[in-house]
Amino acid sequence: MVKAKKSLGQNFLRDPKILRKIADFAEIKKGDTVLEIGPGEGMLTKILLEKAGKVVAVEKDLELVKLLRGKFKIEIKNKKLKIIEGDILNYELRIKNYVLMGNIPYYITGEIFRKFLQNPPSGNQPASITFVVQKEVAERIMAKDSKESILSLSVKAYGTPKYGGIIKKGSFSPKPKVDSAIIAIKNISKKKFKQITPLTPPPETPFRRAGLTTRGEPDTEKMFFEVVKRGFRHKRKLLASNLGVLRRVLSTLGISENTRAEDLKIDDWFKLTSYIKSEQK
């Protein structure tokens, strides 16, 4: 065991029952390649090696890299495990058909989701993601209070989130200030963005676009997130005000005129983006 480094956001999880629960929730198959972020002392890595065909573990802490290379000499020699020293945010991965896992540092959660969902290295999104994150973050993604957020919509645009349960803060060493939770993202792809197509016939009601359009054929994925961010610009304001859209336009799309951004579900945001795309034709 090594001493956790606060600067790297390290909180080690050593309970074998919880670690196995995380691995089971990921539904790893024998032929899978797992990319593990921050393997730490290798407690989860050991279980993943039992379940997967291959594990690629990226660790930033040189002390832990040395520990892992000593602990898993045989697995490394047999090419069952590859240990990479480096920062996952800078790592240019060249793996296809992989599963992403990790007990990730809380302060880079958002950046990791963006990297692997929106801008995946070499264009390769993971087949699924299973992370241990702050309980509050997991609940925001799941929209447990029925209120969506930019984070929850950013995840749901690419896949289906599933909640795997709470991990109490006392299970970690050192103990963090808050509880954690297991969350998985399944069925990951960019297929949903293909449904952003101009409406037929084109809408007759004018839409005041408030700077959302560009000349020429727009990037629908980029446009979708511009619409979402614009919708959440002022949380207390109605969606119509934030987007600069006449309220009757929302009614045309089956959306309440008095709705706020947090009340809209993912499919409503795709409909709104399709509407904007229609007006560019």
C-alpha positions, 0 to 999 in steps of 0.5 A: 500500500502507498500513501495517497497523493492529495494533489492527484485526487487519490482516494483508494478503494480496497474493499473486494466486495465493492470492487467486484460489484463495480466490475460486475456492473460493467458487464465485462465479457471475456473477449473485452479490452478494458481501458482502466483510468487510474488503477492505483494499487491495482485492486480493481485491475486484478478483478478486471484481469479475471473477467476481460481479455486484456486490460490497458491501465493508464496511471499518472503516478510514477510510484504507482506505475512501479508498484503495478509493474512489479505486482503484475509481472506475469500478466504484463509478460503474457500481454494480458496487461499493459501499464502506461505511465501518463495523464489520461487527458493527454493520452492518445489512445489507439484502441478499438472496441474497448470498455472504459472503467475507473475510480476517477479523480473527482476534479476531472470527471467532466473533462473525461466524459467530454474526451471519451464521449464528444471528442474520443481519441482516434474517433473511437468511443468506448462501448460502455463506461463504468465510473466511480464518481461523486454521488451528487454527480451520478444523481445529476446525470440520472436526473434523480430529481427529474431536473435535467442539466447540461451534464445529464443531457451531454451524457444522454445524447450519447448513451443510456446512463445506469445507476449502480448504487452508493459507495459510502465515503468510509470505504475509501482511504483517505476518506473523502468528504462526500459519498460516491456512486457507481454509474455506467453509460451503455449503448454509446454512439453518435447515432442520435445526432442523425435524427437532427434533420430539417423538418418537412415541411419547413416551419412557417413560424419565424425563430429568432435564433439569437446567434445560433446559426452559421452559414452553410451546412452546420455541424449538427452535434456542435449545434445541438450543444450550442442550443442546450447551452443557450437554453440553460444560459439563465436558469430561472428564465423560461426556455423561450426567453433564453433561446429567443424563440416565440412561445408558440413555436414551442407549442408547435413542437409539443413543448409547453410554452412556460417550460424551463430548460431543466424540464426538457427531456433529451428528445425535446432538445433534438426536436428543437435543434431540428427546428433550427436546422430547418430554418437554415434551409 
